[in-house]
Amino acid sequence: MRPQSLPPQRRYNPRPDLNRIPEITTRFGGRPAEVPQAYHDFIASDADTCCNAVDDLGPYSHSSVADGDWSNPATWDAGTVPGVGAVVNVGHAVTYDVESDAKVKDINVEEAGTLRWATDRDTRLWVDTLLAYDNMIIGDGANPIPESTTPGKPRAEIVIHSTEAPGSTVRQGIVCKGASRAVGAEKASRLFSPRDIPAGSVAVTLDGVVGANWRKGDRIVIGATCNAGTSATDPQYTGPTQFYGPYQGVNGVRMQTEGFRLSHDELRTIVAIVGNTLVLDAPLQHAHVVTTRRLKRGQVRTRRPVVAMLSHSIRIRSEDPSSLQTRGHTMNMHHDDCQWWYVEFKDIGRTDTDPSLVNPDGTLARATNGGTVITNPNNVRGRYPIHLHWQGPYFGRKQSVVKGCSVWGENYPIPGWAITHHASRAAIEDCVVYNVRGAGIVSELGNEIGQWLNNTVMWCRGDGFAMSWGSRAELWQNHNGHAGVAYESQSRAILQQGNIATSSQDGWGFMQQNVDQLNRIPHQFSMRYQDPLASGKGSGSQNPVFFQDEETYGIEQAQIVDFHDNACYGCGVGFFIAHRQFTERTDNSPMISKGFDCIATERPFNLINYSFWYSFHDFLWTGPGFGTATRLGPVSWGMNFVNGHIEGFDIGFDEAGLGFNYAGFFIDLTFEDVPTEFTHFTGDFDIAEWEAENPGMTFPQDHSYYNLMGPWETDAQVSVPGERWAGILRRYQNLDSATDLPQAYPASPIGVDGVEPLPGTPKPYFYLDPTSDTSLGTTGIVSIKATISDAVGSRTAFTWVSSESFGPDKNARIIPNSRANGNTLENLVKRNGCYQDGGIWKTRCWFVDQDRLSGDYFQYPVDLVHHSSTDAGLLAANVVPPWMRPELPLRPEALGEPAAAP
């Protein structure tokens, strides 16, 4: 085999990233990370059936007989180089080294084979289906694919063409079942303009062009900074315009009422580069402006126009992207040794998320009840531009890497999802997505772990149908994200930081499905941020709704991890969140977001219902001059909005339904062009029910909620049995941290002596009520009662609010604080570890809470005492020093440089 020449190398990480932690390979306390046997059992069954897999591409016209170059006839048993219509089997180390327009039909790489691309010349491969059971290497860390010497041309190009309709199979694409590498030339994925870019500009000056490796001929997108709105039609939408299905719990004919998102993102080609200035092939039609505001505490929030890179030295594209049956796709499945760096995916992906998507349960979608079938048997799940499929969402698996890649459609939008993170542990970083119908970056099931960092997703148009929360399945599996979501998150356990969304219906969507329950649930021993007691069985305060296996964590238990420095430009909704139900509602683990900015976004925060403990700090939200900035749905509490600026809305905060944001506060907010800062929050209480429970108590001050969150304002009516007493349970106010804190409510801590912590006690302060029962006994059941004081005030821990009745008799309920353990004793020890204290075995549980003013975490321990009958071997195998705390998800894991070929 001809030796490969080595082009000059650039180091991908010239300096150690001091803000990252080493890749996690163990559980808390240094104990070995687990990969459950259930995963291996599933893969064994999935290998032959997954996504209608194709196992045999033969008979073969050409099979390798020795290591060698593709262009060498001696490499092949036929004695000729594979050409038009060839079906090729690679069982040796073969290097693809030709720039050919001969349309090869299929390539199979055996488990003992390797297909590698040459790096010293331009190459082009036309292929229908490439199935790799072993190594596929399109450049690696030691030999990346350099840039072509021809401007605007990829060095290595793979064109997916169609020799036969793929139907519902995985044909027509690249499917890797073994180790894979695709490593192109390092390139900055995005740069920012330090100043406004006027409409009509033919040149833009950006910070950092010098050294970014951007080149003449590259395709770029100048990101929108204004809101283009929606259109009732989209001429490129070809799916059904109505269907019969659920919406908010009621079946009916659903129409396209949402509209299609329009975009002021602008696609251009670089025709010249002078210093840090790019010369464009056409003038810009829209202005792209810098937004800067000063927050109340003095911080300056600035969001600059983003310019994203699409071109790379490796390109995979479809020959004909005009129909689903002629588009290609890629899939990496079951193997965790997967690294794709700096690769361009153009016009590929053929799964459409419109209502014709095949239902996994075999049911048919119809235009009306009993009407015309609209299900398309060839529009099946899993055919995405980048698809990481079941590579294992466990710390015991390697983290797959997709870094610096672009996925985009030029004349046709990507029909479904662009980058799919599916039941895997993955790092998706510095990627660019442009022009998508459905969703940009997606976690498919809900068990995924890893990190999405510094990505840019632009123009997710949507299919015209609104998102539905009623069925909680978004109609059916893989239809989620159809409305046009930049970051569609079934998983709540993926670290998302530094990401940008532009011109999408929704920037972020968190609305977990509940079908295929067992596969959707996080693995409780492979999470960096979790409550120490919660199980997968809906235990504690919530009745067991879903009985998961004992390795899982709860259908929606996982709290969203640090959501820092993300931004939306010109979107419909910035942060769409629904349902943290079927979970332990006494889990106070907070989501903390710092620096989530929404520019020209119609509704920065939209909480439907059933969710709790989200805190947003240091943010800038500007709107279109109308609408509501923040919607807080019913059955929600612990929402904190601190040190933010809200501008250009009719209403700042709207409480929809019954609720009063128990234990949540609004602090140091500024408003501009918001006529009504807050709506009034009202709560209606059934006086007859109250009097029946409290005979003789007829005055408002006798009510157990009286002044719970500030003065309770009531009307002037006299209580009459059988009539209702209306009142405002809480008057909302924008607190000034310099003069209005600490707040005296909720109730002060009730300790042994009935007083608060002494003045000067550091806050946050955790007080364990002595009536708590921390002895595990033989059943593993405990009851923990506590109070927490932070810079905002004091609150009872593990307390939550509900209003389960949505009829005319709305009743708020404060559930008393008490934390029960519903996990098994074995899992309690495996998750948290244990230690000996004077001959007594204890498990130290580290709970995570927050200071609501600063937005900083604090952790506090509670020791649970084991019964003498607890298995001694289990305890001895899970010893963790009591001084060790679980690592909080404040920093991402290190990637290092792209690996050499395996």
Buried (B, 14 or more C-beta within 10 A) or exposed (E): BEEBEEBEEEEBEEEEEEEBBEBBBEBBBEBEBBBBEBBEEBBEEBBEEBBBBBEEBEEBBBBBBBEBBBBBEEBBEBEEBBEEEBBBBBBBBBBBBBEBEBBBBBBBBBEEBBBBBBBBBBBBBBBBBBBBBBBBBBBBBBBBBBBBEEBBBBBBBBBBBBBEEBEBBBBBBBBBBBBBBBBBBBBBBBBBBEEBBEEEBEBBBBEEBEEBBBBEBBBBBBBBBBBBEBEEEBEBBBBBBBBBBBBEEEEEBBEBEBBBBBBBBBBBBBBEBEEBEBBBEEEBEBBBBBBEBEBBBEEEBEBBBBBBBBBBBBBBBBBBBEBBBBBBBBBBBBBBBBBBBBBBBBBBBBBBBBBBBBBEEEEEBBBEEEEEEBBBEBBBBBBBBBBBBBBBBBBBBBBBBBBBBBBBBBEBBBBBBBBBBBBBBBBBBBBBBBBBBBBBBBBBBBBBBBBBBBBBBBBBBBBBBBBBBBBBBBBBBBBBBBBBBBBBBBBBBBBBBBBBBBBBBBBBBBBBBBBBBBBBBBBBBBBBBBBBBBBBBBBBBBEBEBEBEBBBBBBBBBBBBBBBBBBBBBBBBBBBBBBBBBBBBBBBBBBBBBBBBBBBBBBBBBBBBBBBBBBBBBBBBBBBEEBBBBBBBBBBBBBBBBBBBBBBBBBBBBBBBBBBBBBBBBBBBBBEEBEBBBBEBBBBBBBBEBBEEEEEBBEBEEBEBBBBBBEBEBEEEEBEEEEBBEBBBBBBEBBEBEEBBEBEBBBBBBBEEEEBBEEEEEBBBBBBBEEBBBEBBEEBBBBBBBBBBBBBBBBBBBBBBBBEEEEEEBBBEBEEBBBBBBBBBBBBBBBBBBBEEEEEBBBBBBBBBBBBBBBBBBEBBBBBBBEEEBEEEBBEBBBBEBEBEBEBBBBBBBBBBBBEBB
